[in-house]
Amino acid sequence: MNEYNHRQAEEERIDKEAAAWLVKRDRGFTPEDQDDFFQWLGEDTRHGDLFAEQQKTWHEFDLLAQWLPEHSEEPNPDLLANGMPKRHWSHWRSTTAIAASFVAIFCVWAVWMGSAERRSENRAEHIVAGNYGYFVLEDGSELDMNNGAEVLVEYSDKIRLVKLLTGEVHFKVAKNPERPFVVRARGTDVRAVGTAFNVLLSQDKVEVLVTEGRVRMEQAAPIGKELGSTKSRPIGLDLIPGQRSVVSLKSATPVFETGVVQPEAIEKILAWKHETLDFDETPLSDAVLEFNRRNEVQLVIADEVLKSKSIVGTFRSNNLDGFANLLETVFVSDMEVDRSSDSEIVLRSL
């Protein structure tokens, strides 16, 4: 194999690996997956470049997927206005390599869809967060699980049911009006279509805090003799962003204690939660600002020339070391990371 063919084969291999990592990330990284991912990125500077290209392509597919035939007779023209996503290929990449990249994405997607179909036959899934955990369910809904939280996911064609068995979980629900999303915690139901909210289940209470959209909170009616009774109807209320409601589990009759929570208080309540940060040609200075807003250890850019460097990728907001490593090994070749301080990570030009 000559040098040209060897390089082409290498690029095709990396493309396939990048597509596989992208699908795995969208399904939800475990801490071990995240470590392996950053190790893969650091092995070769091309890994980060091609992963970013795959991510852009995937984003274009996501936009097109927003249209379905029942929405309108034709897709939104804006989804197709830019044609195929722009890609910065090196001069030696052939059309065959480009095609291989798209085949790789399709094949991995097909495997994912096949596994989703298999899961539809048995959709009960038990998830436990030994410490902080982030999970993406089959419909795209996201779960941020606090230390020790435990859920049982029971999806059907008509309802997406998640039973909170213990602990605290923040839910970001994928919108689907035809298939309501319900969180059930010790007889209390929280119903949503497409929104975000936090549910805390302790020994003596269920606490719900809405951060986006609107939810319906109900105390489920008892059904069957063995559950104690009978014709009683569930009571409940609607909650909007900034509202929190608490139901005591010690009271025989459900009572909702509801109030408004100020933004500063919400930040403190959800301080345990680490967000996903998406950067698309984002200046390094802006990316650093987003990390610094969410962490005690601060990133410091020591040289002005670094501030305008563009960043592409998706990161967990608490993974400062991983982000700094990626900057040093993939995005900014002329930069070094200084970790000599316990309170700062300093980024410097070489």
Legacy VTK file of the C-alpha trace (Angstrom):
# vtk DataFile Version 3.0
C-alpha trace
ASCII
DATASET POLYDATA
POINTS 350 float
0.000 0.000 0.000
1.465 3.343 -1.047
1.547 6.362 1.241
-1.547 7.948 -0.329
-3.687 4.834 0.150
-2.350 4.355 3.664
-3.341 7.867 4.711
-6.743 7.444 3.085
-7.347 4.185 4.971
-6.289 5.849 8.223
-8.738 8.720 7.688
-11.583 6.307 6.957
-10.774 4.341 10.118
-10.749 7.503 12.257
-14.013 8.661 10.660
-15.692 5.428 11.697
-14.301 5.667 15.214
-15.459 9.299 15.483
-18.975 8.340 14.365
-19.071 5.532 16.925
-17.959 7.876 19.719
-20.594 10.422 18.673
-23.423 7.903 18.939
-22.069 6.592 22.239
-21.881 10.113 23.649
-25.458 10.886 22.590
-26.661 7.742 24.370
-24.876 8.904 27.535
-21.265 8.601 28.698
-20.388 6.747 31.857
-17.368 8.157 33.731
-15.295 5.314 32.224
-16.548 6.123 28.708
-15.612 9.763 29.180
-12.074 8.835 30.275
-11.681 6.506 27.273
-13.031 9.203 24.959
-10.515 11.800 26.124
-7.724 9.242 25.848
-8.784 8.549 22.241
-8.826 12.285 21.471
-5.311 12.660 22.849
-3.855 9.799 20.802
-3.893 11.691 17.502
-4.612 15.341 16.642
-6.801 14.150 13.759
-9.224 12.485 16.172
-10.525 15.791 17.511
-10.766 17.361 14.049
-12.775 14.496 12.576
-14.967 14.150 15.648
-15.865 17.854 15.316
-16.702 17.322 11.628
-18.905 14.334 12.443
-20.658 16.385 15.126
-21.449 19.160 12.643
-22.814 16.633 10.144
-24.926 14.990 12.842
-26.293 18.400 13.803
-27.481 18.931 10.214
-29.248 15.562 10.304
-30.915 16.540 13.579
-32.290 19.697 11.979
-33.728 17.760 9.059
-35.224 15.232 11.483
-37.311 18.004 13.016
-39.644 17.698 10.020
-42.094 14.825 9.702
-44.799 14.344 7.049
-47.562 15.051 9.553
-46.047 18.465 10.260
-46.406 19.815 6.735
-46.400 18.766 3.103
-42.787 19.882 2.663
-39.824 20.345 5.024
-39.001 23.787 6.321
-36.860 25.352 3.548
-34.447 26.633 6.203
-33.451 23.059 6.988
-32.146 22.594 3.459
-31.065 26.143 2.676
-27.387 25.528 3.318
-27.213 22.272 1.436
-24.712 19.774 2.761
-22.702 20.968 5.762
-19.380 22.543 4.942
-16.414 20.322 5.640
-12.774 21.240 5.713
-11.206 18.247 3.984
-7.481 18.042 3.383
-6.478 18.050 -0.293
-5.721 14.353 -0.415
-9.090 13.066 0.869
-10.959 11.274 -1.917
-14.661 11.092 -2.663
-14.551 7.472 -1.542
-13.376 8.543 1.920
-16.179 11.083 2.182
-18.719 8.443 1.242
-17.199 6.081 3.785
-17.732 8.654 6.493
-21.445 8.916 5.749
-21.733 5.130 5.475
-20.083 4.866 8.886
-22.588 7.289 10.401
-25.490 5.442 8.799
-24.243 2.037 9.920
-23.740 3.123 13.512
-27.140 4.839 13.449
-28.715 1.649 12.075
-27.125 -0.413 14.849
-28.433 2.094 17.429
-31.946 2.018 15.933
-31.869 -1.775 15.849
-30.912 -1.918 19.499
-33.678 0.590 20.295
-36.194 -1.646 18.540
-34.961 -4.611 20.523
-35.283 -2.620 23.726
-38.888 -1.761 22.819
-39.766 -5.379 23.494
-38.488 -5.033 27.045
-38.307 -1.391 27.992
-37.826 -1.695 31.743
-34.398 -0.325 32.674
-33.000 0.009 36.187
-30.508 2.889 36.556
-28.489 3.597 39.693
-26.116 6.538 40.153
-23.348 5.465 42.532
-22.277 9.093 42.500
-23.243 11.829 40.044
-24.629 10.324 36.824
-25.805 11.594 33.437
-27.983 9.414 31.198
-29.838 9.852 27.893
-32.955 7.714 27.472
-34.068 6.153 24.194
-36.337 9.102 23.305
-33.593 11.679 23.921
-34.789 12.728 27.381
-31.899 13.497 29.743
-31.429 12.495 33.369
-28.959 14.163 35.732
-28.852 11.926 38.802
-27.515 13.054 42.152
-25.407 10.813 44.361
-27.298 7.581 45.159
-30.356 8.284 43.001
-32.186 5.273 41.595
-34.847 5.032 38.873
-36.796 2.389 36.980
-37.577 3.374 33.373
-40.716 1.738 31.954
-41.482 3.023 28.453
-44.471 1.927 26.389
-45.982 3.113 23.098
-48.435 5.357 24.971
-46.501 6.646 27.971
-42.929 7.265 29.088
-42.897 6.292 32.762
-39.919 6.793 35.060
-40.277 5.578 38.640
-38.048 7.460 41.057
-37.163 4.904 43.727
-34.894 7.103 45.799
-32.796 10.252 45.635
-32.782 13.324 43.406
-32.975 13.580 39.608
-33.199 16.514 37.213
-35.208 15.642 34.088
-34.966 17.353 30.704
-37.828 15.897 28.685
-37.798 15.371 24.915
-41.029 16.828 23.531
-43.675 14.352 22.360
-47.318 15.410 22.976
-48.590 12.010 21.866
-46.522 10.195 24.489
-46.589 11.940 27.890
-43.592 11.744 30.189
-44.467 10.814 33.795
-42.193 10.651 36.831
-43.739 8.613 39.657
-42.387 8.953 43.201
-44.161 7.189 46.077
-47.658 7.823 44.707
-46.967 11.307 43.355
-47.030 11.766 39.568
-45.272 14.572 37.732
-46.507 14.847 34.132
-44.720 16.741 31.363
-44.572 16.918 27.575
-41.378 18.840 26.896
-39.878 20.645 29.855
-37.259 20.474 32.624
-37.786 19.872 36.326
-36.146 18.469 39.439
-37.638 15.763 41.673
-36.315 14.897 45.140
-37.655 11.842 46.979
-36.697 11.454 50.628
-38.169 9.363 53.439
-40.815 11.909 54.351
-41.484 14.038 51.258
-41.579 14.455 47.488
-40.273 17.800 46.258
-40.698 19.106 42.694
-38.967 22.191 41.276
-39.735 23.374 37.720
-36.883 25.013 35.778
-38.442 25.126 32.282
-41.942 24.774 30.837
-44.944 23.538 32.806
-45.705 20.300 34.657
-48.774 18.763 36.283
-48.185 17.398 39.782
-50.749 14.906 41.116
-51.104 12.590 44.058
-52.045 9.306 42.379
-55.416 7.834 43.390
-55.241 4.475 45.201
-56.397 1.567 43.064
-57.518 -1.802 44.407
-58.462 -3.048 47.805
-54.938 -4.028 48.760
-53.847 -0.383 48.451
-56.471 0.784 50.841
-59.171 2.164 48.946
-61.065 3.433 46.353
-63.208 5.927 44.763
-61.106 8.870 45.787
-59.933 11.089 42.942
-56.376 12.363 42.595
-55.722 15.970 43.445
-53.015 18.118 41.951
-51.843 21.408 40.535
-49.911 22.910 37.640
-46.415 24.288 38.208
-44.524 26.838 36.105
-40.823 27.793 36.041
-39.552 28.963 39.416
-42.245 27.172 41.408
-41.545 24.416 43.907
-44.098 22.124 45.531
-43.614 19.687 48.399
-45.884 16.775 49.326
-45.522 15.231 52.778
-45.471 11.430 52.815
-46.474 11.418 56.488
-49.917 12.865 55.872
-52.845 10.588 55.005
-54.327 13.347 52.826
-52.089 14.875 50.130
-51.237 18.494 50.819
-49.153 20.494 48.309
-47.018 23.197 49.899
-46.157 25.429 46.958
-44.051 28.547 46.630
-41.841 30.591 44.313
-38.072 30.069 44.322
-35.777 32.904 43.244
-33.154 32.243 40.521
-30.276 32.532 43.007
-31.895 29.916 45.235
-32.513 27.618 42.254
-28.814 27.741 41.409
-27.953 26.656 44.950
-30.551 23.877 44.946
-29.172 22.511 41.659
-25.510 23.158 42.453
-24.933 19.377 42.388
-26.021 19.194 38.748
-23.385 19.436 36.024
-24.587 20.645 32.662
-23.607 19.736 29.118
-21.839 22.605 27.370
-22.042 22.674 23.555
-19.488 24.776 21.684
-19.618 25.386 17.929
-16.815 27.649 16.695
-16.971 29.312 20.119
-14.122 31.655 21.136
-12.037 30.154 23.919
-12.721 33.193 26.104
-16.479 32.509 25.954
-16.017 28.786 26.618
-13.844 29.526 29.649
-16.504 31.911 30.966
-19.114 29.126 30.851
-16.862 26.743 32.792
-15.916 29.383 35.366
-19.579 30.175 36.092
-20.099 26.561 37.187
-16.905 25.615 39.016
-14.902 26.746 42.041
-11.606 26.012 40.293
-11.203 28.709 37.650
-9.696 28.576 34.158
-7.393 31.524 33.448
-6.270 32.579 29.957
-2.807 34.090 30.441
-2.299 35.358 26.879
-4.643 37.500 24.783
-3.815 35.598 21.597
-5.511 32.473 22.994
-8.860 34.135 23.676
-9.996 34.100 20.041
-9.133 30.433 19.393
-12.249 28.557 18.206
-13.609 25.585 20.160
-15.929 22.867 18.829
-17.250 20.085 21.027
-19.527 18.970 23.851
-18.265 18.813 27.430
-19.599 18.133 30.914
-19.300 21.362 32.881
-17.449 19.704 35.764
-14.750 18.132 33.605
-12.180 20.935 33.764
-9.187 18.634 33.454
-10.640 16.874 30.426
-11.395 20.184 28.749
-7.892 21.518 29.475
-6.299 18.301 28.175
-8.316 18.510 24.984
-7.307 22.130 24.458
-3.655 21.228 24.838
-3.656 18.093 22.694
-6.234 18.863 19.993
-7.505 22.413 19.654
-4.522 24.634 20.484
-1.172 23.109 19.561
0.861 26.091 20.802
-0.590 26.105 24.330
0.411 24.602 27.658
-1.627 23.986 30.815
-0.331 25.024 34.244
-1.991 23.169 37.134
0.381 24.314 39.891
-2.412 26.134 41.756
-5.246 24.416 43.621
-7.693 27.167 42.686
-6.736 27.889 39.051
-5.857 26.134 35.797
-3.784 28.548 33.732
-3.706 28.371 29.921
-0.522 29.813 28.392
0.942 30.191 24.919
4.164 28.328 24.238
LINES 1 351
350 0 1 2 3 4 5 6 7 8 9 10 11 12 13 14 15 16 17 18 19 20 21 22 23 24 25 26 27 28 29 30 31 32 33 34 35 36 37 38 39 40 41 42 43 44 45 46 47 48 49 50 51 52 53 54 55 56 57 58 59 60 61 62 63 64 65 66 67 68 69 70 71 72 73 74 75 76 77 78 79 80 81 82 83 84 85 86 87 88 89 90 91 92 93 94 95 96 97 98 99 100 101 102 103 104 105 106 107 108 109 110 111 112 113 114 115 116 117 118 119 120 121 122 123 124 125 126 127 128 129 130 131 132 133 134 135 136 137 138 139 140 141 142 143 144 145 146 147 148 149 150 151 152 153 154 155 156 157 158 159 160 161 162 163 164 165 166 167 168 169 170 171 172 173 174 175 176 177 178 179 180 181 182 183 184 185 186 187 188 189 190 191 192 193 194 195 196 197 198 199 200 201 202 203 204 205 206 207 208 209 210 211 212 213 214 215 216 217 218 219 220 221 222 223 224 225 226 227 228 229 230 231 232 233 234 235 236 237 238 239 240 241 242 243 244 245 246 247 248 249 250 251 252 253 254 255 256 257 258 259 260 261 262 263 264 265 266 267 268 269 270 271 272 273 274 275 276 277 278 279 280 281 282 283 284 285 286 287 288 289 290 291 292 293 294 295 296 297 298 299 300 301 302 303 304 305 306 307 308 309 310 311 312 313 314 315 316 317 318 319 320 321 322 323 324 325 326 327 328 329 330 331 332 333 334 335 336 337 338 339 340 341 342 343 344 345 346 347 348 349
